[in-house]
């Protein structure tokens, strides 16, 4: 996917989940943060950042904060990007090469699962989790406890009994990490649920992204590491 109108700036502060202030073109500007996660290791005063310019003149914020440089590595933090990136490359994902029907935001149980697909008579569900946290070469999710994510994992596991194939895609919104792991330290319940789902037959995938100031696209698969080191 491509962002049509991009500017660079310097992050100043984030007073709440939705708003940040940044220096853009020499002025302090109020910006919308397109990610409600913590992003504490990224949103550091002075961090070089990337913003998309809104085309809505009635908005209270003229810019969306979509990317932050962590050293020389650019991390896309737009929480809406992962679903679009996966949708653009769905048939390059193992298990989805020959799907003949794809539907987003599919209601299953008490959840809305990101993707429903069919390949012949086989029904498939995929939940997509965008990953922006990196530590010592490992990508980690989540960066804050996630009850919603836990519910999605349990719904996917339950779907196996109804004949679905079920997938969790952890889309790493950067290039650099060689390994992905559920974040046991941050959310033991979620990480353990992903392990249990994998043992039950849910396919757990991870893929990095090619990220530039104005683009993000699916990159290459990376290894998934669990607490049992598998």
C-alpha positions in Angstrom: 0.0 0.0 0.0 1.1 3.6 -0.7 0.4 6.8 1.2 -0.2 9.6 -1.2 1.1 12.6 0.7 3.9 12.2 3.2 6.0 14.6 5.3 8.8 14.1 7.8 9.1 15.6 11.2 10.3 15.1 14.8 8.2 13.6 17.5 7.7 15.8 20.6 5.1 14.2 22.9 2.0 12.0 23.1 -0.4 13.4 25.7 -2.9 10.6 25.1 -3.5 7.5 23.0 -4.9 9.4 20.0 -2.9 12.7 19.9 0.8 13.5 19.5 2.7 16.7 19.0 5.5 17.0 16.5 7.7 19.5 14.8 6.8 19.6 11.1 8.3 22.2 8.7 9.5 24.2 11.7 6.1 24.4 13.5 4.6 22.5 16.4 1.7 20.5 15.0 -1.1 18.4 16.6 -1.3 15.0 15.0 -3.5 11.9 15.1 -1.8 8.7 16.2 -2.9 5.8 14.1 -2.1 3.3 16.8 -3.7 3.0 20.2 -0.9 0.7 21.5 1.8 1.9 23.9 4.7 2.2 21.4 6.8 3.5 24.3 10.1 2.3 22.8 9.3 4.2 19.6 7.6 7.4 20.6 10.6 9.1 22.2 11.1 12.9 22.2 13.3 13.7 19.2 12.5 10.6 17.2 12.5 11.1 13.4 8.9 10.4 12.3 6.7 10.1 9.2 3.3 11.7 8.8 0.6 11.5 6.2 -1.2 14.7 5.3 -5.0 14.6 5.8 -7.2 15.5 2.9 -10.0 16.5 5.2 -9.9 20.3 5.9 -12.5 19.9 8.7 -10.3 17.7 10.9 -8.8 19.0 14.1 -5.5 17.3 13.1 -3.9 17.9 9.8 -1.5 15.0 10.1 -1.5 11.3 10.9 1.5 9.8 12.6 2.2 6.6 10.6 5.9 5.8 11.1 8.8 6.2 13.5 12.5 5.6 13.0 14.1 3.4 15.6 17.7 4.1 14.9 18.0 3.4 11.1 15.0 1.1 11.1 11.7 2.5 10.0 8.7 1.1 11.9 5.2 1.6 10.4 2.8 2.1 13.3 -0.4 2.6 11.3 -2.8 0.0 12.9 -5.0 0.0 9.7 -2.1 -1.0 7.5 -1.7 -4.7 8.3 -5.1 -5.8 7.0 -4.6 -3.9 3.8 -1.1 -5.3 3.3 -2.3 -8.9 3.8 -5.3 -8.4 1.6 -3.0 -7.1 -1.2 -0.8 -10.2 -1.0 -3.3 -12.8 0.3 -2.5 -15.4 -2.4 1.2 -15.4 -1.6 0.5 -16.7 1.9 0.9 -20.4 2.5 -2.5 -22.0 2.5 -4.2 -19.2 0.6 -2.6 -19.6 -2.8 -5.7 -20.9 -4.4 -8.5 -19.2 -2.6 -11.5 -18.3 -4.8 -13.4 -16.2 -2.3 -12.1 -13.6 0.2 -14.2 -11.6 2.6 -13.0 -9.1 5.2 -14.5 -8.6 8.7 -16.2 -11.9 9.0 -18.5 -12.5 11.9 -17.7 -15.7 13.7 -19.0 -16.5 17.2 -18.7 -13.4 19.2 -15.9 -11.9 17.1 -15.2 -10.2 13.8 -12.4 -12.2 12.3 -10.2 -10.2 9.8 -10.4 -12.6 6.8 -12.7 -15.4 5.7 -11.6 -17.3 2.6 -12.7 -20.3 0.7 -10.7 -22.7 -1.5 -13.0 -25.1 -3.1 -15.0 -26.5 -0.2 -12.4 -25.5 2.5 -13.3 -22.6 4.7 -10.5 -20.6 6.2 -10.3 -17.9 8.9 -7.4 -15.6 9.5 -6.8 -13.0 12.3 -4.1 -10.4 11.6 -2.1 -8.8 14.3 0.2 -5.8 13.5 3.5 -5.9 15.3 5.5 -2.8 16.1 7.5 -3.9 19.1 11.1 -5.2 18.6 13.7 -6.1 21.2 17.1 -7.5 20.5 16.2 -8.7 17.0 12.9 -10.4 18.1 9.5 -9.0 17.2 7.0 -9.3 20.0 3.2 -9.0 20.3 1.4 -7.6 22.2 3.0 -4.4 23.6 0.1 -4.1 26.1 -2.3 -6.8 27.6 -5.0 -7.6 25.0 -8.3 -9.2 26.1 -9.6 -8.7 22.6 -6.7 -10.6 21.1 -7.2 -13.4 23.6 -10.8 -13.7 22.6 -9.8 -13.9 18.9 -7.4 -16.7 19.5 -10.0 -18.8 21.4 -12.5 -18.2 18.6 -10.1 -19.4 16.0 -9.3 -22.5 18.1 -13.0 -23.3 18.5 -13.5 -22.9 14.7 -11.4 -26.0 14.1 -14.1 -28.2 15.5 -16.5 -26.8 12.9 -14.2 -27.7 10.0 -12.5 -24.4 9.4 -8.8 -24.0 8.8 -7.6 -21.3 11.2 -4.6 -18.9 10.9 -3.1 -16.2 13.0 -0.8 -13.8 11.0 1.6 -11.7 13.0 2.6 -9.0 10.5 5.8 -7.3 11.6 5.6 -3.7 10.4 9.3 -3.3 9.8 12.3 -5.1 8.3 15.0 -6.3 10.7 13.7 -8.9 13.3 14.7 -12.5 12.4 12.3 -14.1 14.9 8.8 -13.5 16.2 7.6 -14.5 19.7 4.4 -14.0 21.6 5.2 -11.5 24.4 5.0 -13.7 27.5 6.4 -11.0 29.7 3.6 -8.5 28.7 0.6 -10.9 28.4 1.1 -14.5 29.6 -2.5 -15.4 29.0 -2.4 -14.3 25.4 1.0 -16.0 24.7 -0.1 -19.3 26.3 -3.4 -19.2 24.4 -1.5 -18.8 21.1 0.7 -21.8 22.1 -2.4 -23.9 22.9 -4.1 -22.9 19.7 -1.0 -23.9 17.7 -1.0 -27.3 19.4 -4.7 -27.7 18.5 -4.0 -27.0 14.8 -4.3 -23.2 14.4 -1.5 -22.2 12.0 0.7 -19.4 13.5 2.4 -17.3 10.8 4.8 -14.4 11.0 6.0 -12.2 8.1 8.0 -9.0 8.0 7.3 -6.0 5.8 9.2 -3.8 3.4 8.7 -0.3 4.7 9.6 3.1 3.2 8.4 6.6 4.1 5.4 6.3 1.8 4.9 2.5 1.3 4.5 -0.7 3.2 4.2 -4.2 1.6 4.5 -7.8 2.7 8.1 -9.1 2.9 9.3 -12.5 3.9 8.2 -15.1 6.4 10.2 -15.2 9.7 10.5 -17.9 12.3 8.0 -18.1 15.2 9.5 -19.0 18.6 7.4 -20.1 21.5 8.2 -20.5 25.2 8.9 -24.2 24.5 11.5 -23.0 21.9 9.6 -24.6 19.0 
